[in-house]
Amino acid sequence: MDATNYYVQTMPGVEEIAWLEIRDKLPGTKFGETVFAKDQNGVLIFSYGGDAEDLFQLRTIEDLFVLAVSIDKVPRTKEVLPQLTELVENSAVFKQAIDTAWPIRVQSTPPSYRVISRLYGSHDIYRKQLGEAVERGMKARYPRWRLVDDHAQLEIWVNLLGSRLVCGIRLTDRSMRHRFNKPVELKAALRPSVAAAMIHLTQPQDDDIFLDPMCGSGTLLMERRYAGVYDQMLGGDIVFNNIRATRQNVEALRKEPPSNFYLLHTNAAQLPLTAGSITKVATNLPFGKQIGSPKALKKLYPAFFRELERVLGENGRAVVLSSEYDLVKDSVRKCPGLEILTGYSIAVLGQWGRIYIIRRN
């Protein structure tokens, strides 16, 4: 089967981690490029020769598209509009994209469609004109199809990102972004796709003894359960209501209760765990406005990393999210048994932070 070009949208910065997941789960996939949509999304373009529905297993993404139009070095004038209309109306690539999306998205004929347009950078056109250029091509190519304002069977997204134009047919729906039906939602919970990215970076193994010592509502633990078999899975939090919320949320994922799953009402800086007993850790550290005072952060971070150094076994791996860059680096530097391997800058709740991968030496 010939390879088809796709792209995914991620939370800003997560596109690099999404490629790691795609590469690991879908052998034979070829990397294309990454494009950044301001502070809204990361965009990753790639090609895959298998069934499009294979891509629905991806967890680090927010949305999946089949690539329909791709133009490099777009003129920032109205010249782009007739060029875009021509490609939508006549190109074989656009038809291939429609044919890929058809069995997944179309429930009745003639299908309905709508166009979503996004424009970033300085241009001599408006976002509305960009969408209208696509609509003209669709009306010429598929005159019987219905253009609607909402609840369309097919969504055509056109993104003009500076001088790069990327247009695709959306294969997923809102359930991809909001994949968890949590019985208990807590403020400032991680987005599922960010949690999935962090879990993927832990390199899950069947013999993991996994810990999230600041579990909040349990999003990371939910994603670890989705990631496959583990030996033990532990969550901890200093707030008892968070422990209760986590239990409800993790248990609600499936009918059968989670195996070897334990929750601890405890301080992350004083864990009731044996030294060297944990193999994998993923956690979202308090940062920014999530905690009352900078003094509290300066006290928490060094204590947490000393405890992380104690409970992680040899070659254990921790994935930690924070925007307190200096605090993380200073705290790890004071723990000779810990080493920062690398990191990924991402946007969370409108604020930039960094996912650190840390190893126990």
NORCOR-V548962 format. One line per field, one symbol per residue. ss: DSSP state (H for helix, E for strand, - for the rest). A space follows every 50 residues. Layout:
ss->???
//
This chain:
ss->---EEEEEEE----HHHHHHHHHHH----EEEEEEEE---EEEEEEEE-- -HHHHHH-----EEEEEEEEE-------HHHHHHHHHHHH-HHHHHHHHH HHHHH------EEEEEEEEE------HHHHHHHHHHHHHHH----EE--- ---EEEEEEEE--EEEEEEE---HHHH--------------HHHHHHHHH H-------EEEE------HHHHHHHH-----EEEEEE--HHHHHHHHHHH H---------EEEEE------------EEEEEEE---HHH---HHHHHHH HHHHHHHHHHHEEEEEEEEEEE--HHHHHHHHH----EEEEEEEEEEE-- EEEEEEEEEE-
//
